[in-house]
Amino acid sequence: MTAPTTTDSEYDDIPAVPDEGGRAQPAHYGVVALAIMVVVGLLLGYAGGLLTPRLTRPGDSSVEAGFARDMTTHHAQAVEMSLIAYRSATLPEVRQIAVDIATGQQGEIGAMQTWLREWDLSPTGSQPPMSWMSDGATVKDGLMPGMATPAQMTALRDARGIEVDRQFLTLMYAHHLGGIHMIDAALGETDNDEVLRVAKTMKATQQTELNNLRQLQAQAAKG
């Protein structure tokens, strides 16, 4: 599965964001800088994934392989939503957390895809999504827990002004809750040291971001 990438035209000419006094504030990061950050995060993820022990390799239907594949898809949508928010959100704090999420999760995608290569497994596999979870979690309308629907993604792309901030924060909050549910399932079923290490880091990061997202929702509501 391949994470979404940006094109030069899609994120060109990001306008400055006005502060509360109406003064134009420059974007915290330029488009080129953000693209470089996402690529660097991906490369660092790949490098981290190369540290995976080779002595035992999970199989195609293993919890580890299922988690890596499904969380890659889950993260890819988070990166896409974050890039939309970086381009169009009104609040500088929302744009900042969008940058953090995009770069962080792109790096984790790199690590998980490296695992699959080191395990000699396909990025897609033969098992249905979420089949590795023993708690019976199901895929609804082709979507894993917390993922935005196609209609919600379209609405986010079409939103303008403070509505971008509000929709992004709502969607990402649900997205993180679903992601943590998947992470907890992996933590409870794997004994792979590298998967445990990365999954624990993912969970801690997303829990912190959930608190920040909640605070930003209150700020955006005052809009």
C-alpha positions as CSV (number, residue, x, y, z in Angstrom):
1,M,0.0,0.0,0.0
2,T,1.4,3.4,-0.9
3,A,1.0,6.5,1.2
4,P,-0.3,9.5,-0.6
5,T,2.1,12.1,-2.0
6,T,1.7,15.7,-2.8
7,T,2.2,17.4,-6.1
8,D,3.8,20.8,-6.6
9,S,0.6,22.3,-8.0
10,E,-1.7,20.9,-5.3
11,Y,0.0,22.8,-2.4
12,D,1.4,25.8,-4.1
13,D,0.8,29.3,-2.9
14,I,-0.4,28.7,0.6
15,P,-1.6,32.0,1.9
16,A,-0.4,33.6,5.1
17,V,-2.7,33.0,8.1
18,P,-4.2,36.1,9.7
19,D,-3.9,36.4,13.5
20,E,-6.7,37.6,15.8
21,G,-5.8,41.2,15.1
22,G,-6.1,40.7,11.3
23,R,-2.4,40.9,10.7
24,A,-1.1,38.4,8.1
25,Q,1.2,35.8,9.7
26,P,3.6,33.8,7.5
27,A,3.0,30.1,7.3
28,H,5.2,28.2,9.9
29,Y,6.6,26.0,7.2
30,G,6.9,26.5,3.4
31,V,5.5,23.9,1.1
32,V,8.9,22.7,0.0
33,A,10.0,22.5,3.6
34,L,7.0,20.4,4.6
35,A,7.5,18.1,1.7
36,I,11.1,17.6,2.7
37,M,10.1,16.9,6.3
38,V,7.6,14.3,5.2
39,V,10.2,12.6,3.0
40,V,12.8,12.7,5.8
41,G,10.3,11.2,8.2
42,L,9.6,8.4,5.7
43,L,13.4,7.7,5.3
44,L,14.0,7.7,9.0
45,G,11.1,5.3,9.4
46,Y,12.7,3.0,6.8
47,A,16.0,3.2,8.6
48,G,14.4,2.4,11.9
49,G,12.6,-0.5,10.4
50,L,16.0,-2.0,9.2
51,L,16.8,-2.6,12.9
52,T,14.1,-5.3,13.0
53,P,15.6,-8.6,14.2
54,R,16.0,-11.2,11.4
55,L,16.0,-14.4,13.6
56,T,12.2,-14.9,13.5
57,R,10.0,-13.5,10.7
58,P,6.3,-13.2,11.1
59,G,4.2,-15.0,8.5
60,D,1.7,-13.6,6.0
61,S,-1.3,-14.1,8.2
62,S,0.4,-13.0,11.4
63,V,-0.7,-10.3,13.8
64,E,2.5,-8.4,13.0
65,A,2.0,-8.4,9.2
66,G,-1.7,-7.5,9.5
67,F,-1.0,-4.7,11.8
68,A,1.8,-3.3,9.6
69,R,-0.4,-3.4,6.5
70,D,-3.6,-2.1,8.0
71,M,-1.9,0.6,10.0
72,T,-0.1,1.8,6.9
73,T,-3.5,2.3,5.2
74,H,-4.8,4.0,8.4
75,H,-1.8,6.3,8.7
76,A,-1.9,7.2,5.0
77,Q,-5.4,8.7,5.4
78,A,-4.2,10.7,8.4
79,V,-1.3,12.1,6.4
80,E,-3.7,13.1,3.6
81,M,-6.0,14.8,6.0
82,S,-3.1,16.6,7.7
83,L,-1.8,17.9,4.4
84,I,-5.2,19.3,3.6
85,A,-5.3,21.0,7.0
86,Y,-1.8,22.4,6.6
87,R,-2.8,23.9,3.3
88,S,-6.2,25.4,4.2
89,A,-6.7,25.6,8.0
90,T,-7.1,29.0,9.6
91,L,-5.6,28.6,13.1
92,P,-1.8,28.4,13.2
93,E,-2.0,25.8,15.9
94,V,-4.1,23.5,13.7
95,R,-1.6,23.9,10.9
96,Q,1.2,23.0,13.3
97,I,-0.4,19.9,14.6
98,A,-1.2,18.9,11.0
99,V,2.6,19.1,10.3
100,D,3.4,17.1,13.3
101,I,0.9,14.3,12.4
102,A,1.9,14.2,8.7
103,T,5.6,13.9,9.4
104,G,5.3,11.5,12.4
105,Q,2.9,9.1,10.7
106,Q,4.8,9.1,7.4
107,G,7.9,8.0,9.4
108,E,5.9,5.2,11.0
109,I,4.7,4.1,7.6
110,G,8.3,3.8,6.5
111,A,9.1,1.6,9.5
112,M,6.2,-0.7,8.9
113,Q,6.9,-1.1,5.2
114,T,10.5,-1.9,6.0
115,W,9.3,-4.7,8.3
116,L,7.3,-6.2,5.6
117,R,10.2,-6.2,3.2
118,E,12.6,-7.6,5.8
119,W,10.0,-10.4,6.5
120,D,9.8,-11.1,2.8
121,L,6.1,-10.3,2.8
122,S,3.9,-8.4,0.3
123,P,2.8,-4.9,1.3
124,T,-0.8,-6.0,0.6
125,G,-1.0,-9.7,1.7
126,S,-3.8,-12.2,1.2
127,Q,-5.8,-11.7,4.4
128,P,-8.8,-9.4,4.6
129,P,-8.3,-6.1,6.5
130,M,-8.5,-6.4,10.3
131,S,-8.6,-10.2,10.2
132,W,-5.6,-10.3,12.5
133,M,-7.6,-8.7,15.4
134,S,-9.0,-11.3,17.7
135,D,-11.7,-9.0,19.3
136,G,-13.9,-9.3,16.2
137,A,-13.4,-5.8,15.0
138,T,-15.0,-5.4,11.6
139,V,-14.4,-3.3,8.5
140,K,-17.4,-1.1,7.9
141,D,-17.9,0.0,4.3
142,G,-14.3,-0.8,3.6
143,L,-13.0,1.4,6.4
144,M,-11.1,0.5,9.5
145,P,-11.9,2.0,13.0
146,G,-11.9,5.8,13.0
147,M,-11.3,6.3,9.3
148,A,-13.1,9.0,7.5
149,T,-15.6,8.1,4.8
150,P,-15.2,9.3,1.2
151,A,-17.9,11.8,1.7
152,Q,-16.2,13.2,4.8
153,M,-12.9,13.5,2.9
154,T,-14.6,15.3,0.1
155,A,-16.3,17.7,2.6
156,L,-12.9,18.4,4.2
157,R,-11.3,19.1,0.8
158,D,-14.2,21.5,-0.1
159,A,-14.3,23.3,3.2
160,R,-13.2,26.9,3.6
161,G,-12.1,29.1,6.5
162,I,-12.6,28.0,10.1
163,E,-14.7,25.1,8.8
164,V,-11.5,23.4,7.6
165,D,-10.1,23.5,11.2
166,R,-13.3,22.2,12.7
167,Q,-13.7,19.3,10.3
168,F,-10.1,18.3,10.4
169,L,-10.0,18.3,14.2
170,T,-13.2,16.2,14.4
171,L,-12.1,13.7,11.8
172,M,-8.6,13.4,13.2
173,Y,-9.9,12.9,16.8
174,A,-12.0,10.0,15.7
175,H,-9.1,8.7,13.5
176,H,-6.7,8.6,16.5
177,L,-9.3,6.8,18.7
178,G,-9.6,4.1,16.1
179,G,-5.9,3.9,15.6
180,I,-5.3,3.4,19.4
181,H,-7.9,0.6,19.3
182,M,-5.8,-1.1,16.6
183,I,-2.6,-0.4,18.4
184,D,-3.9,-1.9,21.7
185,A,-4.9,-5.1,19.8
186,A,-1.4,-5.4,18.4
187,L,0.2,-4.8,21.8
188,G,-2.0,-7.5,23.3
189,E,-1.1,-10.1,20.7
190,T,2.5,-9.7,19.5
191,D,5.8,-10.6,21.2
192,N,7.9,-9.0,18.5
193,D,10.2,-6.6,20.3
194,E,10.4,-4.1,17.4
195,V,6.6,-4.1,16.8
196,L,6.0,-3.6,20.5
197,R,8.5,-0.7,20.7
198,V,7.0,1.1,17.7
199,A,3.4,0.4,18.7
200,K,4.0,1.8,22.2
201,T,5.5,4.9,20.7
202,M,2.6,5.3,18.3
203,K,0.1,5.0,21.2
204,A,1.9,7.5,23.4
205,T,2.1,10.0,20.6
206,Q,-1.5,9.7,19.6
207,Q,-2.7,10.0,23.2
208,T,-0.8,13.2,23.5
209,E,-2.2,14.5,20.2
210,L,-5.8,13.5,21.3
211,N,-5.4,16.0,24.2
212,N,-4.1,18.7,21.9
213,L,-6.9,18.0,19.4
214,R,-9.5,18.3,22.1
215,Q,-8.1,21.7,23.2
216,L,-8.0,22.9,19.6
217,Q,-11.6,21.9,19.1
218,A,-12.6,24.2,21.9
219,Q,-10.6,27.0,20.3
220,A,-12.0,26.4,16.8
221,A,-15.6,26.3,18.2
222,K,-15.1,30.0,19.2
223,G,-14.0,30.6,15.6
